[in-house]
Each structure stands twice: as structure tokens, then as C-alpha cells.
């Protein structure tokens, strides 16, 4: 059964420039890791559409409408492609679709058209192939060619797609945290924010935030939508339900203490500093600067982020959990060995232990394994080894492939844990815990070593049209050997054989519903830091929701 669809609309007030792409990636990834397929509707970056219109009219004061629409559409096309590239860098596979492949049909004037139909087959096919489709929202195809939808038209596109595709949610993401009874930027007392507003009342607002045609269409089809800021814990719901005010006061930022500021930790620190309204980076401890970890733990903070991989990190994590402080870690070795103990400690103190980045980078393997019944797992869990085998197949020596992986940030200075299978074994143990609550000792899982012998076998397999890959497998029906790493020959049509570079992938067999396939870039700074940030955003939203839940009142 296909995963539910969520439609997210990013306008030019949110995606003002390339600097805003990471925030959009984080919002999209939030839903991907929850098991949703995402349609991201985008506008051109701020000012681009006006600049393109001015260029066209400088050339011809009255340009042919369809030609003008095609030229202006290049602004949205650039935004869509850049967002898809940013998603791929973070390890989230995505398609960027042009107007012809989106399937959106429109009618009416070429420069102020209205959606009329949707050929959903190409769009749904691409969502089966990759979890995200990025589509232009300001343009569609009409009888005479490309047409524009008028100012604010991407709001209508998002609502139209949500209604036609029966999406689970439709979020119109803006540079404000919801809809207000009047413009909060105007002088005077701060206006009230709607937690929930009926369609008819939303239509009476000034229309500066949400295009009124979008609300009218939503009302006609009873399509609920949500309006607010990306990543927010609560948005304004627009629908058939009665008005509800939000009386929550602004929440203090989540105070973060970071141990480990290397490749991944530096990326996390950069992302946290870019969101001062949500996070305060109170202390950073690294090998070269900052307080010692023991001193850092005595400071006042809400959540500890541990990204060192050091053997002694277990003591820091235990100390934070005992004090009731949340912990985010990517330390797969200690999590595989001590995670059950740490989870029990977190439950006892009311703390949260998050570790999505420990397996698969930004590929949400642990989340998928824990979601619903699973009978078996099989995957390429080590993106570094996948990269190495790919380069070896192309003729590189093992030594040269390792050096290249290190230079590109896919391998550590000491790659032994990747090469001897310990990294993949720890990840497999974590997957088994997520899927079946098993406690496996990674040291007892049979492993495969990537050495010169295996490199030679990989070259020979490639000459025969096959791929040699190190697969991690576990099954509920495996008897005395429930989990193992094995070097296996894959035919070119095998889903895992198509993964290239530092990508990793997982096949989850679910009883009665077939096989679920997840893949993406699984090594490097960007995917790992994206998963760590996602855990932190979840913790921020949990605290925000705890504050806002009692602060709502119904108003007739």
C-alpha cells in the first residue's frame, strides 16, 4: 500500500533565496521520515518573477502570452531544481518536475489561469520511485501552451493537488506563524492568532497571506488546509470546524550542548545558529576548544548532542539522561551495546533519547523499521563500502578508493570499522531492536571484510554483469542465525544493485503488504547532520506542543 501524500507549499516569502533551501529541506524531511510522500510546491525566489516579467516587457511591451508564461516559468524551474539538488545533498531523493510532467491542466486567460484537471499518473509514478516531487506552483499547461496562475497562484495549485490526490495534509508555509484577526505588523495591541478558522471567516480576511481563490476552492471541496511557518509545532487550520484561538505565549529556545564539532558536529552547529528563535547553542566541546565534556555536563542545558564516536561517550550520555536531559546521538556502537539500558533510564527520568542519524544518515531506516509489522530486513547499511566497491568496479585499487572516500568525507581517517563490518553490524543490531525489540550483540553477528580478495571478486563480478555487495540481513524466521553480513552477487535489476556512490538502502518485508524500499546518500556531513537536526526539531516541537496544548480556548 502506498504511503500517504502530504502537500507542502513554499512561496517566495519562505524561499527568498538559496540561503533558505536548508529550511525547506528540513521541513520536507520531517514528513519523509514519518513515512509520507511529499509534493513540494514552489514559487520562484523572491523578486525573480518580477524581474523576468520586466525583462520580457523591455523586449516587447505586449509579449505573446504563452511565450511570456514559458519565460517566467524558468524562475520556478530553477527553484525546483535547486531544491531537488539540496534534498539530494542531504540524502533525500527527489524529482524536480517541469509543468508538462506535473500533470496540472489549466483553463482561462494565459496569464491568470485556473486549475481545471490533473493527470495524476506521471506524478504518482514518480512518487513511487522517489519520496519527494518538487513541482512549480505558478504555472500549468493549457490548450495553447504554458499558462500562469496569477498572483498567489501557487497557493491554489497546492490546494488543488491536495484535493485531487486526496492528500493527508496540505500545508501552506509562510513567513508568519499562522493567520491573525488583523495584520500583526500594524500598530496597536497584538492581535489574536487563529488555531482554527472556518472557511467563510478566512475568506473575510484581507487575503495578504493566503490567496482567496485557494480558500474558496478549499471550501467548495471541503479540503482542510494549514497555514503557518515551516517547522512550526502548530499552524492555523482552515476548514469546516468552528473558530479556535491560540493563546500560547512565545516559547524559549531549546538550549543545546554539543560534544563533538568535527565534520558532522560543525554542520549541526551551523544549522542551529541559523535558527535562534528555536535553538540556543549554549556550549560546544571539541578536541581543540571549549570546556571538557565533564565540565560541559555541569552547565545548564536542555539537550545534549553527542557526535564524537568516542568510547567514553557512554558516561556523558548516562549523566545527561540521569539528570532528565534529552540526548541526541549518532554513536551506533554504544547505542547497539547500551541502548536498551539508556532507553530504560530515559523512561525513568522523563528524558528523550533520539538517534536517527546512527543508521542510514538521512534515510529514515530506524523510523521505518519501527513503524508497523516487519518480517525481514535486507540492506546496504554502509555507504562508505558501497562507494568503495563502486570505485573498485571502475578499476580503482582498494587503497586509492579509500583515499578518495576520505577526501570526499565518506570515510574516517581510520576506516577500519567500515572495512571490517563492525559499523554495519552495529547498524543491523539497531534495526533489529527497532523492528522486533531484539537485543543482538554486534560482535557476534557474522561479518564480511572488504579486503583485496573481496575487491578482486567485485571486479570479476562486474565483468560478468553482476554486482558484489555486502548485504546486512535479519529475519524473524532465521532460526539460530537471525542476523548476518554477507557478500552477495546481485543482478542489475535488484533494487540494491542500482545504488551508487555513498548511497545506502533498505528493503523491509512487511506481512501482507509487500516490500518497502528506502534509499539515499548514507554517508557524509550533510545527510548525518540533517538527521541530527531532525531529531532536535522533533524535541523542540514536543516542548512547544506541551506549552500550547493547554493554551487554547474555543470561541463561538
C-alpha positions as CSV (number, residue, x, y, z in Angstrom):
1,X,0.0,0.0,0.0
2,X,1.4,3.4,-1.0
3,X,2.3,5.9,1.7
4,X,0.0,8.9,2.3
5,X,0.8,12.1,0.5
6,X,1.5,15.5,2.1
7,X,1.5,18.7,0.0
8,X,3.8,21.5,1.2
9,X,3.8,24.8,-0.5
10,X,6.9,27.1,-0.2
11,X,6.3,30.6,-1.5
12,X,8.8,33.3,-2.2
13,X,8.3,34.7,1.3
14,X,9.8,31.4,2.6
15,X,12.2,30.5,-0.2
16,X,13.6,34.0,-0.7
17,X,17.0,32.8,-1.9
18,X,19.3,29.8,-2.0
19,X,20.1,30.5,1.7
20,X,16.6,29.3,2.6
21,X,16.9,25.9,1.0
22,X,18.1,24.1,4.1
23,X,15.0,25.1,6.0
24,X,12.8,23.7,3.2
25,X,14.8,20.5,3.2
26,X,14.3,20.1,6.9
27,X,10.5,20.6,6.6
28,X,10.3,18.1,3.7
29,X,12.5,15.6,5.5
30,X,10.3,15.9,8.6
31,X,7.5,14.2,6.7
32,X,9.6,11.8,4.7
33,X,10.9,10.3,7.9
34,X,7.4,10.0,9.1
35,X,6.7,7.7,6.2
36,X,5.0,10.2,3.9
37,X,5.4,11.0,0.3
38,X,5.8,14.7,-0.2
39,X,4.8,17.1,-3.0
40,X,6.7,20.3,-2.6
41,X,5.0,23.2,-4.5
42,X,7.5,26.0,-5.0
43,X,7.5,29.6,-6.3
44,X,10.4,31.4,-7.8
45,X,12.9,33.0,-5.4
46,X,11.9,36.5,-4.1
47,X,11.9,39.1,-6.8
48,X,12.7,36.7,-9.7
49,X,9.2,36.6,-11.2
50,X,9.0,40.4,-11.3
51,X,12.5,40.6,-12.8
52,X,11.6,38.1,-15.6
53,X,8.4,40.0,-16.4
54,X,10.3,43.2,-16.6
55,X,12.9,41.7,-18.9
56,X,10.3,40.3,-21.2
57,X,8.4,43.6,-21.4
58,X,11.5,45.5,-22.0
59,X,12.0,43.4,-25.1
60,X,8.3,43.6,-26.2
61,X,5.7,45.8,-24.4
62,X,3.0,43.3,-25.2
63,X,4.7,39.9,-25.4
64,X,2.8,36.9,-26.7
65,X,1.1,35.5,-23.5
66,X,2.1,31.8,-23.8
67,X,5.7,32.8,-24.7
68,X,5.7,35.1,-21.7
69,X,4.4,32.4,-19.4
70,X,7.1,30.0,-20.7
71,X,9.9,32.6,-20.0
72,X,8.5,33.5,-16.5
73,X,8.2,29.7,-15.7
74,X,12.0,29.4,-15.8
75,X,12.2,31.2,-12.4
76,X,10.2,28.5,-10.8
77,X,12.1,25.8,-12.7
78,X,15.4,27.0,-11.3
79,X,14.0,27.0,-7.7
80,X,12.6,23.5,-8.2
81,X,15.9,22.1,-9.5
82,X,17.9,23.8,-6.7
83,X,15.6,22.4,-4.0
84,X,15.9,18.9,-5.5
85,X,19.7,19.3,-5.5
86,X,19.7,20.4,-1.9
87,X,17.5,17.4,-1.0
88,X,19.9,15.0,-2.7
89,X,22.8,16.5,-0.9
90,X,21.0,15.9,2.4
91,X,20.4,12.3,1.4
92,X,16.7,12.7,0.4
93,X,16.0,11.5,-3.2
94,X,13.6,13.8,-5.1
95,X,12.3,14.5,-8.6
96,X,12.1,18.1,-9.9
97,X,9.2,18.1,-12.4
98,X,8.6,20.6,-15.2
99,X,5.0,21.8,-15.9
100,X,4.5,19.2,-18.6
101,X,5.2,16.3,-16.2
102,X,3.3,17.7,-13.2
103,X,0.0,16.9,-15.0
104,X,-1.7,20.1,-14.0
105,X,-4.1,21.3,-16.6
106,X,-5.5,24.9,-16.5
107,X,-8.1,27.0,-18.3
108,X,-8.8,30.7,-18.7
109,X,-6.5,33.6,-19.6
110,X,-2.9,32.6,-20.2
111,X,-1.6,35.0,-17.5
112,X,-4.4,34.4,-14.9
113,X,-5.5,30.8,-15.4
114,X,-7.2,28.4,-13.0
115,X,-6.5,24.7,-12.5
116,X,-9.1,22.5,-14.1
117,X,-7.8,19.0,-14.2
118,X,-4.9,16.8,-13.1
119,X,-3.4,13.9,-14.9
120,X,-2.0,12.3,-11.7
121,X,-0.4,9.2,-13.3
122,X,3.1,10.6,-14.0
123,X,3.2,12.4,-10.7
124,X,2.2,9.3,-8.7
125,X,4.6,7.2,-10.6
126,X,7.5,9.4,-9.7
127,X,6.4,9.4,-6.0
128,X,6.7,5.7,-6.1
129,X,10.2,5.9,-7.4
130,X,11.3,8.7,-5.0
131,X,9.6,10.0,-1.9
132,X,9.6,13.7,-3.0
133,X,8.4,15.5,-6.1
134,X,9.2,19.2,-6.4
135,X,6.7,21.0,-8.7
136,X,6.2,24.6,-9.9
137,X,3.1,26.2,-8.5
138,X,2.7,29.3,-10.6
139,X,2.4,27.6,-14.0
140,X,0.3,24.9,-15.7
141,X,-0.5,23.7,-19.2
142,X,-3.5,24.9,-21.2
143,X,-4.8,24.3,-24.7
144,X,-2.4,26.9,-26.1
145,X,0.7,26.0,-24.1
146,X,2.1,27.2,-20.8
147,X,-0.1,29.5,-18.6
148,X,0.5,31.4,-15.4
149,X,-1.9,31.2,-12.5
150,X,-1.8,34.8,-11.4
151,X,-0.5,36.3,-8.1
152,X,-0.6,33.8,-5.3
153,X,-1.5,31.1,-7.7
154,X,0.8,28.5,-6.1
155,X,-1.5,28.5,-3.1
156,X,-4.3,27.4,-5.3
157,X,-2.1,24.8,-7.0
158,X,-1.2,23.3,-3.7
159,X,-4.8,23.1,-2.5
160,X,-5.9,21.7,-5.9
161,X,-3.2,19.0,-5.9
162,X,-4.1,18.1,-2.3
163,X,-7.8,17.7,-3.2
164,X,-7.3,15.8,-6.4
165,X,-4.7,13.4,-4.8
166,X,-6.6,13.0,-1.6
167,X,-3.6,14.2,0.4
168,X,-3.4,13.6,4.1
169,X,-2.4,17.2,4.7
170,X,-1.9,20.4,2.8
171,X,0.4,23.0,4.4
172,X,0.8,26.5,3.0
173,X,4.1,27.6,4.5
174,X,4.6,31.3,5.0
175,X,6.9,33.8,6.8
176,X,4.3,34.1,9.6
177,X,3.2,31.6,12.2
178,X,-0.4,31.5,11.1
179,X,-3.5,33.6,10.4
180,X,-4.4,36.6,12.7
181,X,-7.6,38.5,13.1
182,X,-5.7,41.5,11.7
183,X,-2.2,42.3,10.4
184,X,0.2,41.8,13.4
185,X,2.7,44.3,11.8
186,X,0.2,47.2,12.3
187,X,0.4,49.5,15.3
188,X,-1.7,48.7,18.3
189,X,-2.3,45.7,20.6
190,X,-1.1,42.4,19.3
191,X,-3.9,40.6,17.5
192,X,-5.1,37.1,18.3
193,X,-3.8,34.2,16.2
194,X,-6.3,31.6,15.0
195,X,-5.5,28.0,15.9
196,X,-8.5,27.1,13.8
197,X,-10.7,29.2,11.5
198,X,-13.8,28.4,9.3
199,X,-13.5,28.8,5.6
200,X,-16.1,31.7,5.5
201,X,-14.2,33.7,8.1
202,X,-10.8,33.1,6.4
203,X,-12.4,34.5,3.2
204,X,-13.2,37.7,5.1
205,X,-9.5,38.3,5.9
206,X,-7.6,40.7,3.7
207,X,-6.1,37.9,1.5
208,X,-2.5,39.1,2.0
209,X,-1.4,35.7,3.4
210,X,-3.4,33.2,1.5
211,X,-4.9,33.7,-1.9
212,X,-8.7,33.9,-1.6
213,X,-9.2,31.7,-4.7
214,X,-7.3,28.9,-2.9
215,X,-9.6,29.3,0.2
216,X,-12.7,29.4,-2.0
217,X,-11.7,26.2,-3.8
218,X,-10.9,24.5,-0.5
219,X,-14.3,25.5,0.9
220,X,-16.1,24.1,-2.3
221,X,-14.4,20.8,-1.9
222,X,-14.1,20.8,1.9
223,X,-10.3,20.4,1.7
224,X,-8.8,21.4,5.0
225,X,-5.5,23.3,4.8
226,X,-3.0,24.6,7.3
227,X,-1.1,27.9,7.2
228,X,2.0,28.9,9.2
229,X,5.7,28.8,9.4
230,X,7.9,25.9,8.3
231,X,8.8,23.6,11.1
232,X,6.2,25.0,13.5
233,X,4.6,22.9,16.2
234,X,1.2,24.4,15.4
235,X,-0.3,26.0,12.3
236,X,-3.6,27.7,11.7
237,X,-6.1,25.1,10.4
238,X,-8.6,26.4,7.8
239,X,-11.6,24.1,7.4
240,X,-15.2,23.5,8.3
241,X,-14.7,23.4,12.1
242,X,-15.5,26.4,14.4
243,X,-13.1,29.1,15.3
244,X,-10.4,28.4,17.9
245,X,-8.0,30.9,19.2
246,X,-4.4,30.2,20.2
247,X,-3.3,31.8,23.4
248,X,0.2,30.3,23.6
249,X,3.0,32.7,24.5
250,X,6.3,32.5,22.7
251,X,8.5,29.6,23.8
252,X,12.1,29.9,24.9
253,X,14.6,28.4,22.5
254,X,15.8,24.8,23.2
255,X,19.2,25.1,24.9
256,X,21.7,22.7,23.2
257,X,25.1,21.5,24.5
258,X,27.2,19.9,21.7
259,X,30.1,17.5,22.3
260,X,32.0,17.0,19.0
261,X,32.4,19.7,16.4
262,X,34.0,17.9,13.6
263,X,32.6,17.3,10.1
264,X,29.1,16.5,11.3
265,X,29.1,18.5,14.5
266,X,30.2,21.6,12.7
267,X,27.3,21.2,10.3
268,X,24.8,20.8,13.1
269,X,26.2,23.9,14.9
270,X,25.8,25.9,11.7
271,X,22.2,24.9,11.3
272,X,21.4,25.6,15.0
273,X,22.9,29.1,14.9
274,X,20.7,29.8,11.8
275,X,17.5,29.3,13.9
276,X,18.0,31.4,17.1
277,X,14.2,31.5,17.6
278,X,14.3,27.7,18.2
279,X,17.8,26.9,19.4
280,X,20.4,28.3,21.7
281,X,23.8,26.7,21.4
282,X,24.9,27.2,25.0
283,X,28.2,25.3,24.9
284,X,30.4,23.4,22.4
285,X,33.1,20.9,23.4
286,X,35.6,19.6,20.9
287,X,39.2,18.3,20.9
288,X,40.6,21.7,20.2
289,X,38.4,24.1,22.1
290,X,35.6,24.6,24.6
291,X,35.1,23.0,28.0
292,X,35.9,19.4,28.7
293,X,32.8,17.2,28.3
294,X,32.6,16.6,32.1
295,X,32.6,20.4,32.7
296,X,30.0,20.9,29.9
297,X,27.6,18.4,31.6
298,X,27.6,20.7,34.7
299,X,26.2,23.6,32.7
300,X,22.5,24.4,32.3
301,X,21.1,23.0,29.0
302,X,18.0,21.1,27.8
303,X,19.5,18.6,25.3
304,X,22.9,17.0,24.9
305,X,24.1,16.3,21.3
306,X,26.9,13.8,21.3
307,X,28.8,13.4,18.0
308,X,32.3,12.2,18.9
309,X,32.2,8.5,18.4
310,X,34.5,8.3,21.5
311,X,34.3,5.1,23.7
312,X,33.9,7.3,26.8
313,X,30.8,9.0,25.4
314,X,28.6,6.5,27.2
315,X,29.3,8.2,30.5
316,X,28.3,11.6,29.2
317,X,25.1,10.2,27.8
318,X,24.2,8.4,31.0
319,X,25.0,11.6,33.0
320,X,22.7,13.7,30.9
321,X,19.8,11.1,31.0
322,X,20.1,10.7,34.7
323,X,19.7,14.5,35.1
324,X,16.5,14.3,33.0
325,X,18.1,16.0,30.0
326,X,17.3,14.9,26.4
327,X,20.1,13.3,24.3
328,X,20.7,13.1,20.6
329,X,23.5,10.9,19.5
330,X,24.8,9.1,16.3
331,X,27.1,6.8,18.3
332,X,25.9,3.5,16.7
333,X,28.4,1.3,18.6
334,X,27.4,2.4,22.1
335,X,23.8,2.6,21.1
336,X,23.8,-1.0,19.9
337,X,25.6,-2.2,23.1
338,X,23.9,0.0,25.7
339,X,20.8,1.5,24.1
340,X,18.4,-0.7,26.0
341,X,19.8,0.5,29.3
342,X,19.7,4.1,28.1
343,X,16.1,3.8,26.9
344,X,15.1,2.5,30.4
345,X,17.0,5.3,32.0
346,X,15.3,7.9,29.8
347,X,11.8,6.5,30.6
348,X,12.6,6.6,34.3
349,X,13.7,10.3,34.3
350,X,11.2,11.5,31.6
351,X,14.0,12.3,29.1
352,X,14.1,11.6,25.4
353,X,16.8,9.6,23.6
354,X,17.0,10.2,19.9
355,X,19.4,8.5,17.5
356,X,18.0,8.6,13.9
357,X,21.5,9.5,12.5
358,X,23.0,6.3,13.8
359,X,21.7,4.3,10.8
360,X,21.4,5.4,7.2
361,X,22.2,9.1,7.6
362,X,19.1,10.9,6.4
363,X,17.5,7.7,5.1
364,X,14.8,7.0,7.7
365,X,15.6,3.4,8.3
366,X,15.0,3.2,12.0
367,X,11.8,5.1,11.8
368,X,10.5,2.7,9.0
369,X,11.6,-0.4,10.9
370,X,9.7,0.7,14.0
371,X,6.6,1.6,12.0
372,X,4.3,-1.4,11.5
373,X,5.0,-5.2,11.3
374,X,8.2,-6.3,9.7
375,X,9.2,-9.9,8.8
376,X,12.7,-9.3,7.4
377,X,15.2,-6.6,6.6
378,X,17.9,-6.6,4.0
379,X,20.1,-3.6,3.2
380,X,23.3,-1.9,2.2
381,X,23.9,-0.2,5.5
382,X,27.4,1.2,5.0
383,X,27.5,3.9,2.4
384,X,31.3,4.0,2.6
385,X,31.7,0.4,1.5
386,X,29.2,0.9,-1.3
387,X,31.3,3.8,-2.6
388,X,34.5,1.8,-2.3
389,X,33.0,-1.2,-4.2
390,X,31.7,1.1,-6.9
391,X,35.1,2.7,-7.4
392,X,36.8,-0.7,-7.3
393,X,34.5,-2.0,-10.1
394,X,35.6,1.0,-12.2
395,X,39.2,0.0,-11.9
396,X,40.5,1.8,-8.8
397,X,42.6,-0.1,-6.2
398,X,41.2,-0.5,-2.7
399,X,43.9,1.8,-1.4
400,X,43.0,4.5,-3.9
401,X,39.3,4.1,-3.4
402,X,39.7,4.5,0.4
403,X,41.8,7.7,-0.1
404,X,39.2,9.2,-2.4
405,X,36.4,8.3,0.1
406,X,38.4,10.1,2.9
407,X,39.0,13.1,0.7
408,X,35.2,13.4,-0.1
409,X,34.2,13.0,3.6
410,X,32.7,9.5,3.1
411,X,35.3,7.7,5.3
412,X,37.0,8.4,8.6
413,X,40.8,8.9,8.9
414,X,40.8,5.3,10.2
415,X,38.3,3.4,8.0
416,X,38.7,0.0,9.8
417,X,35.2,-0.1,11.3
418,X,33.8,0.3,7.8
419,X,36.1,-2.2,6.1
420,X,35.8,-5.0,8.7
421,X,32.0,-4.8,9.0
422,X,31.7,-3.5,12.6
423,X,29.9,-0.4,11.5
424,X,27.3,-2.3,9.5
425,X,26.9,-4.9,12.3
426,X,26.1,-2.2,14.8
427,X,23.5,-0.7,12.5
428,X,21.9,-4.1,11.9
429,X,21.6,-4.6,15.6
430,X,19.8,-1.2,15.9
431,X,17.5,-2.1,13.1
432,X,16.6,-5.4,14.8
433,X,15.9,-3.6,18.0
434,X,13.6,-1.1,16.2
435,X,11.8,-3.8,14.3
436,X,11.5,-6.6,16.9
437,X,12.9,-5.3,20.2
438,X,15.7,-7.8,19.9
439,X,19.0,-7.2,21.7
440,X,21.7,-8.5,19.5
441,X,25.4,-8.4,20.3
442,X,27.0,-6.8,17.2
443,X,30.3,-8.6,18.0
444,X,28.5,-11.9,17.4
445,X,26.9,-11.0,14.1
446,X,28.9,-12.8,11.3
447,X,30.7,-10.1,9.2
448,X,32.5,-9.7,5.9
449,X,35.8,-7.9,5.5
450,X,36.3,-5.6,2.5
451,X,39.9,-6.5,1.6
452,X,41.9,-7.2,-1.6
453,X,40.4,-10.6,-2.0
454,X,36.8,-9.2,-1.9
455,X,37.9,-6.3,-4.2
456,X,39.1,-8.9,-6.8
457,X,35.8,-10.7,-6.5
458,X,33.9,-7.5,-7.1
459,X,35.9,-6.8,-10.3
460,X,35.2,-10.3,-11.6
461,X,31.5,-10.0,-10.8
462,X,31.3,-6.7,-12.7
463,X,32.9,-8.4,-15.7
464,X,30.0,-10.9,-15.7
465,X,27.4,-8.1,-15.5
466,X,26.7,-8.6,-11.7
467,X,27.3,-6.5,-8.6
468,X,29.1,-7.8,-5.5
469,X,27.7,-6.0,-2.4
470,X,27.9,-6.5,1.3
471,X,24.3,-7.1,2.5
472,X,23.1,-6.9,6.0
473,X,20.1,-9.2,6.7
474,X,17.9,-10.2,9.6
475,X,14.7,-12.2,9.7
476,X,12.2,-13.3,12.2
477,X,12.3,-16.8,10.7
478,X,16.1,-17.2,10.5
479,X,16.3,-19.6,13.5
480,X,19.6,-19.7,15.3
481,X,21.2,-17.1,13.0
482,X,18.8,-14.2,12.9
483,X,21.2,-11.6,11.5
484,X,24.4,-11.6,9.4
485,X,26.5,-9.7,6.9
486,X,27.3,-11.5,3.6
487,X,28.9,-10.7,0.3
488,X,26.3,-11.4,-2.3
489,X,26.1,-11.2,-6.0
490,X,23.2,-9.0,-7.2
491,X,21.7,-8.9,-10.7
492,X,21.5,-5.4,-12.2
493,X,17.7,-5.3,-11.7
494,X,17.9,-5.9,-8.0
495,X,16.8,-2.7,-6.1
496,X,20.0,-2.5,-4.1
497,X,22.3,-3.0,-7.1
498,X,21.3,0.3,-8.5
499,X,22.6,2.3,-5.5
500,X,25.7,4.2,-6.4
501,X,28.3,6.3,-4.7
502,X,27.8,6.6,-0.9
503,X,24.1,5.7,-1.2
504,X,22.7,3.1,1.2
505,X,19.4,1.3,1.0
506,X,17.0,-1.0,2.9
507,X,14.3,-3.5,1.9
508,X,11.7,-4.1,4.5
509,X,9.4,-7.0,4.0
510,X,6.0,-6.4,5.7
511,X,3.5,-9.2,6.2
512,X,0.5,-8.8,3.9
513,X,1.8,-5.5,2.3
514,X,4.9,-6.5,0.3
515,X,8.3,-4.9,0.3
516,X,9.2,-1.3,1.2
517,X,12.3,0.2,-0.3
518,X,14.2,3.2,1.1
519,X,17.4,4.6,-0.3
520,X,19.6,7.8,-0.2
521,X,23.0,9.1,0.5
522,X,24.1,7.5,3.7
523,X,27.5,8.9,4.5
524,X,29.0,12.4,4.8
525,X,28.3,15.6,6.6
526,X,25.0,16.7,5.1
527,X,22.9,13.5,5.5
528,X,24.1,12.9,9.0
529,X,23.7,16.5,10.2
530,X,20.2,16.6,8.6
531,X,19.1,13.5,10.7
532,X,20.5,15.1,13.9
533,X,18.8,18.4,13.2
534,X,15.5,16.5,12.6
535,X,15.8,14.9,16.0
536,X,16.4,18.3,17.6
537,X,13.4,19.8,15.7
538,X,11.2,17.0,17.0
539,X,12.3,17.7,20.5
540,X,11.7,21.5,20.0
541,X,8.2,20.7,18.7
542,X,7.4,18.4,21.6
543,X,8.2,21.1,24.1
544,X,6.3,23.7,22.1
545,X,3.2,21.4,21.9
546,X,3.4,20.8,25.6
547,X,3.2,24.6,26.2
548,X,0.5,25.2,23.6
549,X,-1.9,22.4,24.3
550,X,-3.5,23.9,27.5
551,X,-3.4,27.4,26.0
552,X,-6.2,27.1,23.5
553,X,-9.8,28.3,24.0
554,X,-12.9,27.8,22.0
555,X,-14.7,30.9,20.8
556,X,-18.1,30.6,19.2
